[in-house]
Amino acid sequence: MLHDAVRFSELRQAVPGLSDRLLSERLKELEAEGIVVRVVRPETPVRVEYHLTEKGRALQSVIEAVSAWAERWIELPSASPESSHPEEAAATRGR
């Protein structure tokens, strides 16, 4: 959402394992806080998009910082230890 409007299905695909119900609840909470705005486009079928508000866009530096931290420190289940952090993998092999 930092760069463009997104649809519900795009958000769901971006977060594996996230249920429709939980995503819907979180979007409603973000809308209630003034971070996200829900826009309904009167097309056939109806198109619903989510945009960040000015308040939401102000979180960009925070989002980027957390993302950078996660890239460095959070190991994905499918990644091998050697491929993500060779120095840490070498240290843990000796235990």
N, CA, C and O atoms as a CHARMM CRD file, in Angstrom:
* protein
*
  380
    1    1 MET  N      0.80000  -1.20300   0.00000 PROA 1      0.00000
    2    1 MET  CA     0.00000   0.00000   0.00000 PROA 1      0.00000
    3    1 MET  C      0.84300   1.26900   0.00000 PROA 1      0.00000
    4    1 MET  O      0.32600   2.35600  -0.25500 PROA 1      0.00000
    5    2 LEU  N      2.11800   1.14200   0.28000 PROA 2      0.00000
    6    2 LEU  CA     2.95300   2.33600   0.32600 PROA 2      0.00000
    7    2 LEU  C      3.02400   3.04400  -1.02000 PROA 2      0.00000
    8    2 LEU  O      3.22300   4.25700  -1.07500 PROA 2      0.00000
    9    3 HSD  N      2.86300   2.29500  -2.10000 PROA 3      0.00000
   10    3 HSD  CA     3.05500   2.88600  -3.42100 PROA 3      0.00000
   11    3 HSD  C      1.79000   2.95600  -4.26300 PROA 3      0.00000
   12    3 HSD  O      1.73200   3.73200  -5.21700 PROA 3      0.00000
   13    4 ASP  N      0.78500   2.16800  -3.93500 PROA 4      0.00000
   14    4 ASP  CA    -0.41400   2.13800  -4.75900 PROA 4      0.00000
   15    4 ASP  C     -1.56400   1.50700  -3.97600 PROA 4      0.00000
   16    4 ASP  O     -1.36800   0.93300  -2.90400 PROA 4      0.00000
   17    5 ALA  N     -2.75000   1.62700  -4.52900 PROA 5      0.00000
   18    5 ALA  CA    -3.91500   0.98100  -3.93600 PROA 5      0.00000
   19    5 ALA  C     -3.79200  -0.52600  -4.11100 PROA 5      0.00000
   20    5 ALA  O     -3.20500  -1.00100  -5.08300 PROA 5      0.00000
   21    6 VAL  N     -4.34700  -1.27100  -3.16900 PROA 6      0.00000
   22    6 VAL  CA    -4.33600  -2.73000  -3.27200 PROA 6      0.00000
   23    6 VAL  C     -5.72500  -3.27200  -3.01700 PROA 6      0.00000
   24    6 VAL  O     -6.53500  -2.66000  -2.32100 PROA 6      0.00000
   25    7 ARG  N     -5.98000  -4.42000  -3.58900 PROA 7      0.00000
   26    7 ARG  CA    -7.24900  -5.10600  -3.37400 PROA 7      0.00000
   27    7 ARG  C     -7.07700  -6.13700  -2.26800 PROA 7      0.00000
   28    7 ARG  O     -5.96100  -6.52700  -1.92600 PROA 7      0.00000
   29    8 PHE  N     -8.19500  -6.56400  -1.72400 PROA 8      0.00000
   30    8 PHE  CA    -8.20200  -7.52600  -0.62700 PROA 8      0.00000
   31    8 PHE  C     -7.41500  -8.78000  -1.00400 PROA 8      0.00000
   32    8 PHE  O     -6.59200  -9.26100  -0.22500 PROA 8      0.00000
   33    9 SER  N     -7.67100  -9.30200  -2.19500 PROA 9      0.00000
   34    9 SER  CA    -7.00300 -10.53600  -2.62000 PROA 9      0.00000
   35    9 SER  C     -5.49100 -10.36000  -2.72000 PROA 9      0.00000
   36    9 SER  O     -4.74200 -11.29900  -2.44900 PROA 9      0.00000
   37   10 GLU  N     -5.03900  -9.18100  -3.10200 PROA 10     0.00000
   38   10 GLU  CA    -3.59800  -8.92100  -3.17600 PROA 10     0.00000
   39   10 GLU  C     -2.97300  -8.93600  -1.78400 PROA 10     0.00000
   40   10 GLU  O     -1.87200  -9.45500  -1.60100 PROA 10     0.00000
   41   11 LEU  N     -3.66900  -8.37100  -0.81300 PROA 11     0.00000
   42   11 LEU  CA    -3.17900  -8.38400   0.56600 PROA 11     0.00000
   43   11 LEU  C     -3.14800  -9.81300   1.10300 PROA 11     0.00000
   44   11 LEU  O     -2.19300 -10.21100   1.77000 PROA 11     0.00000
   45   12 ARG  N     -4.18600 -10.57200   0.81200 PROA 12     0.00000
   46   12 ARG  CA    -4.26200 -11.95900   1.28400 PROA 12     0.00000
   47   12 ARG  C     -3.10700 -12.78000   0.71000 PROA 12     0.00000
   48   12 ARG  O     -2.51300 -13.58900   1.42400 PROA 12     0.00000
   49   13 GLN  N     -2.78600 -12.58300  -0.55400 PROA 13     0.00000
   50   13 GLN  CA    -1.68500 -13.31400  -1.18300 PROA 13     0.00000
   51   13 GLN  C     -0.32600 -12.88400  -0.62800 PROA 13     0.00000
   52   13 GLN  O      0.60800 -13.68500  -0.59200 PROA 13     0.00000
   53   14 ALA  N     -0.21300 -11.66000  -0.20600 PROA 14     0.00000
   54   14 ALA  CA     1.06000 -11.14100   0.30100 PROA 14     0.00000
   55   14 ALA  C      1.41100 -11.69500   1.67600 PROA 14     0.00000
   56   14 ALA  O      2.57400 -11.67100   2.07900 PROA 14     0.00000
   57   15 VAL  N      0.40500 -12.19700   2.40000 PROA 15     0.00000
   58   15 VAL  CA     0.63300 -12.70700   3.75600 PROA 15     0.00000
   59   15 VAL  C      0.13500 -14.14700   3.83200 PROA 15     0.00000
   60   15 VAL  O     -1.02900 -14.37800   4.16100 PROA 15     0.00000
   61   16 PRO  N      0.99500 -15.11600   3.53300 PROA 16     0.00000
   62   16 PRO  CA     0.57900 -16.52200   3.56200 PROA 16     0.00000
   63   16 PRO  C      0.05100 -16.92600   4.93700 PROA 16     0.00000
   64   16 PRO  O      0.60500 -16.53600   5.96500 PROA 16     0.00000
   65   17 GLY  N     -1.01000 -17.69900   4.94500 PROA 17     0.00000
   66   17 GLY  CA    -1.57700 -18.19100   6.19200 PROA 17     0.00000
   67   17 GLY  C     -2.54500 -17.24000   6.86900 PROA 17     0.00000
   68   17 GLY  O     -3.13000 -17.59000   7.89400 PROA 17     0.00000
   69   18 LEU  N     -2.72700 -16.05700   6.32800 PROA 18     0.00000
   70   18 LEU  CA    -3.63800 -15.07700   6.90900 PROA 18     0.00000
   71   18 LEU  C     -5.05900 -15.38200   6.44100 PROA 18     0.00000
   72   18 LEU  O     -5.31300 -15.45800   5.23900 PROA 18     0.00000
   73   19 SER  N     -5.97600 -15.55400   7.37300 PROA 19     0.00000
   74   19 SER  CA    -7.35200 -15.86400   7.00300 PROA 19     0.00000
   75   19 SER  C     -8.08400 -14.61100   6.52200 PROA 19     0.00000
   76   19 SER  O     -7.72500 -13.49000   6.88200 PROA 19     0.00000
   77   20 ASP  N     -9.10000 -14.81700   5.71400 PROA 20     0.00000
   78   20 ASP  CA    -9.91100 -13.69800   5.23400 PROA 20     0.00000
   79   20 ASP  C    -10.50900 -12.93100   6.40600 PROA 20     0.00000
   80   20 ASP  O    -10.55600 -11.70100   6.39600 PROA 20     0.00000
   81   21 ARG  N    -10.96200 -13.66500   7.40800 PROA 21     0.00000
   82   21 ARG  CA   -11.59300 -13.03500   8.57100 PROA 21     0.00000
   83   21 ARG  C    -10.61700 -12.12500   9.31300 PROA 21     0.00000
   84   21 ARG  O    -10.95500 -10.99300   9.65900 PROA 21     0.00000
   85   22 LEU  N     -9.40300 -12.62600   9.55500 PROA 22     0.00000
   86   22 LEU  CA    -8.42100 -11.83400  10.28900 PROA 22     0.00000
   87   22 LEU  C     -7.99300 -10.61300   9.47700 PROA 22     0.00000
   88   22 LEU  O     -7.85800  -9.51900  10.02500 PROA 22     0.00000
   89   23 LEU  N     -7.78200 -10.79500   8.17900 PROA 23     0.00000
   90   23 LEU  CA    -7.40600  -9.66700   7.33200 PROA 23     0.00000
   91   23 LEU  C     -8.50600  -8.61300   7.32500 PROA 23     0.00000
   92   23 LEU  O     -8.22800  -7.41700   7.41700 PROA 23     0.00000
   93   24 SER  N     -9.73700  -9.05100   7.21800 PROA 24     0.00000
   94   24 SER  CA   -10.87400  -8.13300   7.22100 PROA 24     0.00000
   95   24 SER  C    -10.94300  -7.35000   8.53700 PROA 24     0.00000
   96   24 SER  O    -11.18000  -6.14200   8.53200 PROA 24     0.00000
   97   25 GLU  N    -10.73600  -8.03900   9.65400 PROA 25     0.00000
   98   25 GLU  CA   -10.75100  -7.38000  10.96500 PROA 25     0.00000
   99   25 GLU  C     -9.63500  -6.34300  11.07300 PROA 25     0.00000
  100   25 GLU  O     -9.85700  -5.23700  11.56500 PROA 25     0.00000
  101   26 ARG  N     -8.44200  -6.70000  10.61600 PROA 26     0.00000
  102   26 ARG  CA    -7.30800  -5.76900  10.70600 PROA 26     0.00000
  103   26 ARG  C     -7.52000  -4.55400   9.81500 PROA 26     0.00000
  104   26 ARG  O     -7.19500  -3.43400  10.20900 PROA 26     0.00000
  105   27 LEU  N     -8.06000  -4.76000   8.62600 PROA 27     0.00000
  106   27 LEU  CA    -8.32500  -3.63000   7.73500 PROA 27     0.00000
  107   27 LEU  C     -9.36300  -2.69300   8.34800 PROA 27     0.00000
  108   27 LEU  O     -9.24400  -1.47400   8.22800 PROA 27     0.00000
  109   28 LYS  N    -10.37700  -3.25300   9.00300 PROA 28     0.00000
  110   28 LYS  CA   -11.37800  -2.42000   9.67100 PROA 28     0.00000
  111   28 LYS  C    -10.75500  -1.62000  10.80700 PROA 28     0.00000
  112   28 LYS  O    -11.09100  -0.45300  11.00700 PROA 28     0.00000
  113   29 GLU  N     -9.84400  -2.25100  11.55500 PROA 29     0.00000
  114   29 GLU  CA    -9.16000  -1.54400  12.63900 PROA 29     0.00000
  115   29 GLU  C     -8.29300  -0.41100  12.08400 PROA 29     0.00000
  116   29 GLU  O     -8.29100   0.69500  12.62500 PROA 29     0.00000
  117   30 LEU  N     -7.56400  -0.68800  11.01400 PROA 30     0.00000
  118   30 LEU  CA    -6.72700   0.34400  10.40300 PROA 30     0.00000
  119   30 LEU  C     -7.57400   1.47900   9.84500 PROA 30     0.00000
  120   30 LEU  O     -7.17900   2.64400   9.90700 PROA 30     0.00000
  121   31 GLU  N     -8.73300   1.14100   9.30200 PROA 31     0.00000
  122   31 GLU  CA    -9.64700   2.16900   8.79600 PROA 31     0.00000
  123   31 GLU  C    -10.18000   3.01800   9.95100 PROA 31     0.00000
  124   31 GLU  O    -10.26300   4.24100   9.84400 PROA 31     0.00000
  125   32 ALA  N    -10.53500   2.36300  11.04600 PROA 32     0.00000
  126   32 ALA  CA   -11.05100   3.08800  12.21300 PROA 32     0.00000
  127   32 ALA  C     -9.99800   4.03100  12.80000 PROA 32     0.00000
  128   32 ALA  O    -10.34400   5.07500  13.35300 PROA 32     0.00000
  129   33 GLU  N     -8.72400   3.67400  12.68400 PROA 33     0.00000
  130   33 GLU  CA    -7.62800   4.51000  13.19200 PROA 33     0.00000
  131   33 GLU  C     -7.21200   5.59500  12.20200 PROA 33     0.00000
  132   33 GLU  O     -6.35500   6.42200  12.51300 PROA 33     0.00000
  133   34 GLY  N     -7.81800   5.59900  11.00600 PROA 34     0.00000
  134   34 GLY  CA    -7.48200   6.61300  10.01500 PROA 34     0.00000
  135   34 GLY  C     -6.19700   6.34700   9.26000 PROA 34     0.00000
  136   34 GLY  O     -5.61000   7.26600   8.69000 PROA 34     0.00000
  137   35 ILE  N     -5.74900   5.08800   9.24900 PROA 35     0.00000
  138   35 ILE  CA    -4.50500   4.72100   8.57400 PROA 35     0.00000
  139   35 ILE  C     -4.77800   4.24700   7.14700 PROA 35     0.00000
  140   35 ILE  O     -3.96800   4.45100   6.24200 PROA 35     0.00000
  141   36 VAL  N     -5.92500   3.61500   6.96900 PROA 36     0.00000
  142   36 VAL  CA    -6.31800   3.05900   5.67000 PROA 36     0.00000
  143   36 VAL  C     -7.69900   3.58600   5.31600 PROA 36     0.00000
  144   36 VAL  O     -8.53200   3.80800   6.19500 PROA 36     0.00000
  145   37 VAL  N     -7.93700   3.78300   4.03800 PROA 37     0.00000
  146   37 VAL  CA    -9.26800   4.14000   3.56700 PROA 37     0.00000
  147   37 VAL  C     -9.71500   3.08000   2.56800 PROA 37     0.00000
  148   37 VAL  O     -8.94600   2.65500   1.70600 PROA 37     0.00000
  149   38 ARG  N    -10.95700   2.66700   2.69600 PROA 38     0.00000
  150   38 ARG  CA   -11.55500   1.66200   1.81400 PROA 38     0.00000
  151   38 ARG  C    -12.35300   2.40100   0.75200 PROA 38     0.00000
  152   38 ARG  O    -13.22400   3.21000   1.07100 PROA 38     0.00000
  153   39 VAL  N    -12.05200   2.11900  -0.52100 PROA 39     0.00000
  154   39 VAL  CA   -12.72900   2.77600  -1.63300 PROA 39     0.00000
  155   39 VAL  C    -13.46700   1.72400  -2.44200 PROA 39     0.00000
  156   39 VAL  O    -12.87300   0.74500  -2.89400 PROA 39     0.00000
  157   40 VAL  N    -14.77000   1.93200  -2.62100 PROA 40     0.00000
  158   40 VAL  CA   -15.58300   1.00700  -3.40800 PROA 40     0.00000
  159   40 VAL  C    -15.78600   1.61700  -4.78700 PROA 40     0.00000
  160   40 VAL  O    -16.33900   2.70900  -4.91600 PROA 40     0.00000
  161   41 ARG  N    -15.34000   0.91200  -5.80800 PROA 41     0.00000
  162   41 ARG  CA   -15.49400   1.35500  -7.19900 PROA 41     0.00000
  163   41 ARG  C    -16.74700   0.70300  -7.77400 PROA 41     0.00000
  164   41 ARG  O    -16.85100  -0.52400  -7.79100 PROA 41     0.00000
  165   42 PRO  N    -17.70600   1.51400  -8.24700 PROA 42     0.00000
  166   42 PRO  CA   -18.96500   0.95400  -8.76600 PROA 42     0.00000
  167   42 PRO  C    -18.78700   0.36100 -10.16900 PROA 42     0.00000
  168   42 PRO  O    -19.24100   0.92500 -11.16500 PROA 42     0.00000
  169   43 GLU  N    -18.12400  -0.77600 -10.21500 PROA 43     0.00000
  170   43 GLU  CA   -17.92000  -1.50800 -11.46200 PROA 43     0.00000
  171   43 GLU  C    -18.66300  -2.82900 -11.36200 PROA 43     0.00000
  172   43 GLU  O    -19.24600  -3.14600 -10.32600 PROA 43     0.00000
  173   44 THR  N    -18.64000  -3.58600 -12.42800 PROA 44     0.00000
  174   44 THR  CA   -19.22400  -4.92400 -12.39000 PROA 44     0.00000
  175   44 THR  C    -18.11800  -5.91700 -12.67000 PROA 44     0.00000
  176   44 THR  O    -17.60800  -5.94600 -13.79000 PROA 44     0.00000
  177   45 PRO  N    -17.72300  -6.72800 -11.71300 PROA 45     0.00000
  178   45 PRO  CA   -18.15600  -6.72800 -10.30900 PROA 45     0.00000
  179   45 PRO  C    -17.58400  -5.52400  -9.55400 PROA 45     0.00000
  180   45 PRO  O    -16.65000  -4.86200 -10.00700 PROA 45     0.00000
  181   46 VAL  N    -18.17400  -5.26800  -8.39900 PROA 46     0.00000
  182   46 VAL  CA   -17.73400  -4.14500  -7.57000 PROA 46     0.00000
  183   46 VAL  C    -16.25700  -4.34400  -7.22700 PROA 46     0.00000
  184   46 VAL  O    -15.82500  -5.45100  -6.90600 PROA 46     0.00000
  185   47 ARG  N    -15.50900  -3.27800  -7.29900 PROA 47     0.00000
  186   47 ARG  CA   -14.06800  -3.32100  -7.01400 PROA 47     0.00000
  187   47 ARG  C    -13.81100  -2.54200  -5.72000 PROA 47     0.00000
  188   47 ARG  O    -14.15700  -1.36600  -5.60600 PROA 47     0.00000
  189   48 VAL  N    -13.20400  -3.21700  -4.76200 PROA 48     0.00000
  190   48 VAL  CA   -12.87500  -2.58400  -3.48700 PROA 48     0.00000
  191   48 VAL  C    -11.35800  -2.47200  -3.40300 PROA 48     0.00000
  192   48 VAL  O    -10.63600  -3.45200  -3.58500 PROA 48     0.00000
  193   49 GLU  N    -10.89200  -1.25900  -3.12300 PROA 49     0.00000
  194   49 GLU  CA    -9.46100  -1.00500  -3.00900 PROA 49     0.00000
  195   49 GLU  C     -9.16600  -0.37600  -1.65100 PROA 49     0.00000
  196   49 GLU  O    -10.02000   0.26700  -1.04000 PROA 49     0.00000
  197   50 TYR  N     -7.94900  -0.58000  -1.20500 PROA 50     0.00000
  198   50 TYR  CA    -7.50100   0.00000   0.05700 PROA 50     0.00000
  199   50 TYR  C     -6.31600   0.91100  -0.23400 PROA 50     0.00000
  200   50 TYR  O     -5.38900   0.53700  -0.95300 PROA 50     0.00000
  201   51 HSD  N     -6.36000   2.11300   0.33600 PROA 51     0.00000
  202   51 HSD  CA    -5.30800   3.11300   0.17000 PROA 51     0.00000
  203   51 HSD  C     -4.83100   3.54300   1.54300 PROA 51     0.00000
  204   51 HSD  O     -5.60400   3.54400   2.50100 PROA 51     0.00000
  205   52 LEU  N     -3.56000   3.91000   1.64200 PROA 52     0.00000
  206   52 LEU  CA    -3.08100   4.52900   2.86300 PROA 52     0.00000
  207   52 LEU  C     -3.50500   5.98900   2.87800 PROA 52     0.00000
  208   52 LEU  O     -3.49500   6.65900   1.84500 PROA 52     0.00000
  209   53 THR  N     -3.87100   6.47000   4.03500 PROA 53     0.00000
  210   53 THR  CA    -4.15900   7.88300   4.20800 PROA 53     0.00000
  211   53 THR  C     -2.82900   8.60300   4.42900 PROA 53     0.00000
  212   53 THR  O     -1.77400   7.96900   4.45400 PROA 53     0.00000
  213   54 GLU  N     -2.88100   9.90400   4.58800 PROA 54     0.00000
  214   54 GLU  CA    -1.65800  10.66000   4.90200 PROA 54     0.00000
  215   54 GLU  C     -1.05200  10.13800   6.20400 PROA 54     0.00000
  216   54 GLU  O      0.16600  10.00900   6.32800 PROA 54     0.00000
  217   55 LYS  N     -1.91300   9.84200   7.16400 PROA 55     0.00000
  218   55 LYS  CA    -1.45600   9.28900   8.45100 PROA 55     0.00000
  219   55 LYS  C     -0.77300   7.94000   8.22800 PROA 55     0.00000
  220   55 LYS  O      0.25400   7.65600   8.84500 PROA 55     0.00000
  221   56 GLY  N     -1.32500   7.12200   7.36500 PROA 56     0.00000
  222   56 GLY  CA    -0.73300   5.82500   7.06100 PROA 56     0.00000
  223   56 GLY  C      0.59200   5.95300   6.33000 PROA 56     0.00000
  224   56 GLY  O      1.54000   5.22600   6.62800 PROA 56     0.00000
  225   57 ARG  N      0.66500   6.87400   5.37100 PROA 57     0.00000
  226   57 ARG  CA     1.91300   7.08800   4.62400 PROA 57     0.00000
  227   57 ARG  C      3.01900   7.61600   5.53400 PROA 57     0.00000
  228   57 ARG  O      4.20100   7.41100   5.25700 PROA 57     0.00000
  229   58 ALA  N      2.64400   8.29100   6.61400 PROA 58     0.00000
  230   58 ALA  CA     3.63500   8.80100   7.56600 PROA 58     0.00000
  231   58 ALA  C      4.35900   7.65700   8.28400 PROA 58     0.00000
  232   58 ALA  O      5.40000   7.87500   8.90300 PROA 58     0.00000
  233   59 LEU  N      3.81600   6.45000   8.20500 PROA 59     0.00000
  234   59 LEU  CA     4.44700   5.28000   8.81700 PROA 59     0.00000
  235   59 LEU  C      5.49600   4.62900   7.91500 PROA 59     0.00000
  236   59 LEU  O      6.09400   3.62500   8.30200 PROA 59     0.00000
  237   60 GLN  N      5.73000   5.17800   6.72600 PROA 60     0.00000
  238   60 GLN  CA     6.62700   4.55600   5.75600 PROA 60     0.00000
  239   60 GLN  C      8.00800   4.25600   6.33800 PROA 60     0.00000
  240   60 GLN  O      8.51000   3.14500   6.16800 PROA 60     0.00000
  241   61 SER  N      8.62000   5.20000   7.00700 PROA 61     0.00000
  242   61 SER  CA     9.97200   4.95900   7.54500 PROA 61     0.00000
  243   61 SER  C      9.96100   3.85100   8.59600 PROA 61     0.00000
  244   61 SER  O     10.91000   3.07300   8.69200 PROA 61     0.00000
  245   62 VAL  N      8.89300   3.78300   9.37700 PROA 62     0.00000
  246   62 VAL  CA     8.76300   2.72800  10.39200 PROA 62     0.00000
  247   62 VAL  C      8.61800   1.37000   9.71300 PROA 62     0.00000
  248   62 VAL  O      9.27200   0.40300  10.10400 PROA 62     0.00000
  249   63 ILE  N      7.76600   1.30000   8.70200 PROA 63     0.00000
  250   63 ILE  CA     7.53300   0.05100   7.97400 PROA 63     0.00000
  251   63 ILE  C      8.81900  -0.42200   7.30600 PROA 63     0.00000
  252   63 ILE  O      9.14800  -1.60700   7.35500 PROA 63     0.00000
  253   64 GLU  N      9.53900   0.49500   6.68800 PROA 64     0.00000
  254   64 GLU  CA    10.79200   0.13200   6.02800 PROA 64     0.00000
  255   64 GLU  C     11.83700  -0.33600   7.03700 PROA 64     0.00000
  256   64 GLU  O     12.59100  -1.26600   6.75100 PROA 64     0.00000
  257   65 ALA  N     11.89300   0.28700   8.20400 PROA 65     0.00000
  258   65 ALA  CA    12.84800  -0.12300   9.23400 PROA 65     0.00000
  259   65 ALA  C     12.52000  -1.52100   9.75900 PROA 65     0.00000
  260   65 ALA  O     13.42400  -2.34200   9.92100 PROA 65     0.00000
  261   66 VAL  N     11.26800  -1.79900  10.02000 PROA 66     0.00000
  262   66 VAL  CA    10.86500  -3.12500  10.49800 PROA 66     0.00000
  263   66 VAL  C     11.11900  -4.17100   9.41000 PROA 66     0.00000
  264   66 VAL  O     11.55600  -5.28300   9.70700 PROA 66     0.00000
  265   67 SER  N     10.84900  -3.82100   8.16800 PROA 67     0.00000
  266   67 SER  CA    11.09100  -4.73000   7.05800 PROA 67     0.00000
  267   67 SER  C     12.57200  -5.06600   6.93300 PROA 67     0.00000
  268   67 SER  O     12.92900  -6.22800   6.73800 PROA 67     0.00000
  269   68 ALA  N     13.42900  -4.06800   7.04400 PROA 68     0.00000
  270   68 ALA  CA    14.87100  -4.29900   6.97700 PROA 68     0.00000
  271   68 ALA  C     15.33200  -5.17700   8.13600 PROA 68     0.00000
  272   68 ALA  O     16.16000  -6.06900   7.94900 PROA 68     0.00000
  273   69 TRP  N     14.80500  -4.93100   9.32100 PROA 69     0.00000
  274   69 TRP  CA    15.14200  -5.75700  10.48100 PROA 69     0.00000
  275   69 TRP  C     14.72200  -7.20700  10.23800 PROA 69     0.00000
  276   69 TRP  O     15.49500  -8.12900  10.49700 PROA 69     0.00000
  277   70 ALA  N     13.50300  -7.40900   9.74400 PROA 70     0.00000
  278   70 ALA  CA    12.98900  -8.75800   9.49600 PROA 70     0.00000
  279   70 ALA  C     13.81300  -9.48200   8.43300 PROA 70     0.00000
  280   70 ALA  O     14.07500 -10.67800   8.55800 PROA 70     0.00000
  281   71 GLU  N     14.21800  -8.77000   7.40100 PROA 71     0.00000
  282   71 GLU  CA    15.04500  -9.38100   6.35900 PROA 71     0.00000
  283   71 GLU  C     16.35500  -9.90900   6.95100 PROA 71     0.00000
  284   71 GLU  O     16.86300 -10.95100   6.53600 PROA 71     0.00000
  285   72 ARG  N     16.88200  -9.18100   7.91100 PROA 72     0.00000
  286   72 ARG  CA    18.15500  -9.58900   8.50100 PROA 72     0.00000
  287   72 ARG  C     18.00700 -10.68700   9.54900 PROA 72     0.00000
  288   72 ARG  O     18.84700 -11.58500   9.62100 PROA 72     0.00000
  289   73 TRP  N     16.95300 -10.62900  10.36000 PROA 73     0.00000
  290   73 TRP  CA    16.88800 -11.47400  11.54400 PROA 73     0.00000
  291   73 TRP  C     15.85700 -12.59100  11.52500 PROA 73     0.00000
  292   73 TRP  O     15.96900 -13.53300  12.31000 PROA 73     0.00000
  293   74 ILE  N     14.86800 -12.51700  10.66300 PROA 74     0.00000
  294   74 ILE  CA    13.82600 -13.54500  10.66100 PROA 74     0.00000
  295   74 ILE  C     14.13700 -14.57500   9.58900 PROA 74     0.00000
  296   74 ILE  O     14.21100 -14.25600   8.40200 PROA 74     0.00000
  297   75 GLU  N     14.31700 -15.81000  10.02300 PROA 75     0.00000
  298   75 GLU  CA    14.62400 -16.88600   9.09000 PROA 75     0.00000
  299   75 GLU  C     13.32300 -17.53900   8.64000 PROA 75     0.00000
  300   75 GLU  O     12.51500 -17.96900   9.46200 PROA 75     0.00000
  301   76 LEU  N     13.13200 -17.60500   7.34800 PROA 76     0.00000
  302   76 LEU  CA    11.95300 -18.25800   6.79300 PROA 76     0.00000
  303   76 LEU  C     12.10900 -19.76700   6.90100 PROA 76     0.00000
  304   76 LEU  O     13.22400 -20.27700   6.79300 PROA 76     0.00000
  305   77 PRO  N     11.01200 -20.49400   7.11400 PROA 77     0.00000
  306   77 PRO  CA    11.10100 -21.95000   7.27600 PROA 77     0.00000
  307   77 PRO  C     11.78600 -22.65400   6.10600 PROA 77     0.00000
  308   77 PRO  O     12.48500 -23.64700   6.31400 PROA 77     0.00000
  309   78 SER  N     11.60000 -22.16000   4.88300 PROA 78     0.00000
  310   78 SER  CA    12.16900 -22.83100   3.72300 PROA 78     0.00000
  311   78 SER  C     13.63900 -22.48600   3.49300 PROA 78     0.00000
  312   78 SER  O     14.30500 -23.15100   2.69800 PROA 78     0.00000
  313   79 ALA  N     14.15300 -21.47400   4.16200 PROA 79     0.00000
  314   79 ALA  CA    15.54700 -21.07100   3.97300 PROA 79     0.00000
  315   79 ALA  C     16.45300 -21.91900   4.84900 PROA 79     0.00000
  316   79 ALA  O     16.12500 -22.20100   6.00200 PROA 79     0.00000
  317   80 SER  N     17.58500 -22.32300   4.30600 PROA 80     0.00000
  318   80 SER  CA    18.54800 -23.07500   5.09900 PROA 80     0.00000
  319   80 SER  C     19.38300 -22.08500   5.90700 PROA 80     0.00000
  320   80 SER  O     19.57800 -20.95000   5.47300 PROA 80     0.00000
  321   81 PRO  N     19.87500 -22.49600   7.07000 PROA 81     0.00000
  322   81 PRO  CA    20.66800 -21.57600   7.89500 PROA 81     0.00000
  323   81 PRO  C     21.89200 -21.03600   7.16500 PROA 81     0.00000
  324   81 PRO  O     22.24000 -19.86700   7.32800 PROA 81     0.00000
  325   82 GLU  N     22.55700 -21.88000   6.35600 PROA 82     0.00000
  326   82 GLU  CA    23.74700 -21.43900   5.65000 PROA 82     0.00000
  327   82 GLU  C     23.44700 -20.32300   4.65700 PROA 82     0.00000
  328   82 GLU  O     24.26200 -19.42000   4.46900 PROA 82     0.00000
  329   83 SER  N     22.26700 -20.38300   4.01300 PROA 83     0.00000
  330   83 SER  CA    21.97600 -19.38900   2.98600 PROA 83     0.00000
  331   83 SER  C     21.57600 -18.03900   3.56700 PROA 83     0.00000
  332   83 SER  O     21.76800 -17.01500   2.91100 PROA 83     0.00000
  333   84 SER  N     21.02200 -18.00700   4.78200 PROA 84     0.00000
  334   84 SER  CA    20.57200 -16.73200   5.31800 PROA 84     0.00000
  335   84 SER  C     21.62300 -16.04600   6.18900 PROA 84     0.00000
  336   84 SER  O     21.78200 -14.82800   6.10600 PROA 84     0.00000
  337   85 HSD  N     22.33800 -16.79700   7.01600 PROA 85     0.00000
  338   85 HSD  CA    23.33400 -16.21300   7.91300 PROA 85     0.00000
  339   85 HSD  C     24.48900 -17.19500   8.08200 PROA 85     0.00000
  340   85 HSD  O     24.51000 -17.93700   9.06400 PROA 85     0.00000
  341   86 PRO  N     25.44400 -17.22500   7.16500 PROA 86     0.00000
  342   86 PRO  CA    26.52200 -18.21100   7.22500 PROA 86     0.00000
  343   86 PRO  C     27.29700 -18.19800   8.54100 PROA 86     0.00000
  344   86 PRO  O     27.65500 -19.25800   9.05500 PROA 86     0.00000
  345   87 GLU  N     27.56300 -17.00400   9.09600 PROA 87     0.00000
  346   87 GLU  CA    28.34000 -16.94300  10.32500 PROA 87     0.00000
  347   87 GLU  C     27.58900 -17.54300  11.50700 PROA 87     0.00000
  348   87 GLU  O     28.19800 -18.18400  12.36300 PROA 87     0.00000
  349   88 GLU  N     26.28100 -17.34600  11.56500 PROA 88     0.00000
  350   88 GLU  CA    25.48100 -17.92100  12.64700 PROA 88     0.00000
  351   88 GLU  C     25.34600 -19.42300  12.48300 PROA 88     0.00000
  352   88 GLU  O     25.40500 -20.16200  13.46600 PROA 88     0.00000
  353   89 ALA  N     25.16500 -19.88700  11.24600 PROA 89     0.00000
  354   89 ALA  CA    25.04600 -21.31900  10.98600 PROA 89     0.00000
  355   89 ALA  C     26.31800 -22.04000  11.40300 PROA 89     0.00000
  356   89 ALA  O     26.25600 -23.11900  11.99400 PROA 89     0.00000
  357   90 ALA  N     27.45900 -21.45900  11.10300 PROA 90     0.00000
  358   90 ALA  CA    28.74400 -22.07500  11.48100 PROA 90     0.00000
  359   90 ALA  C     28.87500 -22.15700  12.99600 PROA 90     0.00000
  360   90 ALA  O     29.36500 -23.15700  13.52100 PROA 90     0.00000
  361   91 ALA  N     28.45100 -21.13500  13.69400 PROA 91     0.00000
  362   91 ALA  CA    28.54000 -21.10700  15.15400 PROA 91     0.00000
  363   91 ALA  C     27.62600 -22.14200  15.78500 PROA 91     0.00000
  364   91 ALA  O     28.00500 -22.77600  16.76900 PROA 91     0.00000
  365   92 THR  N     26.42500 -22.32600  15.23600 PROA 92     0.00000
  366   92 THR  CA    25.48300 -23.27200  15.84700 PROA 92     0.00000
  367   92 THR  C     25.81700 -24.72200  15.50500 PROA 92     0.00000
  368   92 THR  O     25.39500 -25.62900  16.22200 PROA 92     0.00000
  369   93 ARG  N     26.56000 -24.95700  14.43500 PROA 93     0.00000
  370   93 ARG  CA    26.92600 -26.33800  14.07400 PROA 93     0.00000
  371   93 ARG  C     27.86100 -26.94600  15.10000 PROA 93     0.00000
  372   93 ARG  O     27.86200 -28.16200  15.29500 PROA 93     0.00000
  373   94 GLY  N     28.64800 -26.12300  15.75100 PROA 94     0.00000
  374   94 GLY  CA    29.60400 -26.62300  16.72600 PROA 94     0.00000
  375   94 GLY  C     28.98300 -27.00500  18.05000 PROA 94     0.00000
  376   94 GLY  O     29.67900 -27.56400  18.89800 PROA 94     0.00000
  377   95 ARG  N     27.72200 -26.73500  18.27100 PROA 95     0.00000
  378   95 ARG  CA    27.06000 -27.02100  19.56600 PROA 95     0.00000
  379   95 ARG  C     26.61700 -28.44700  19.64000 PROA 95     0.00000
  380   95 ARG  O     26.04600 -28.86500  20.64700 PROA 95     0.00000
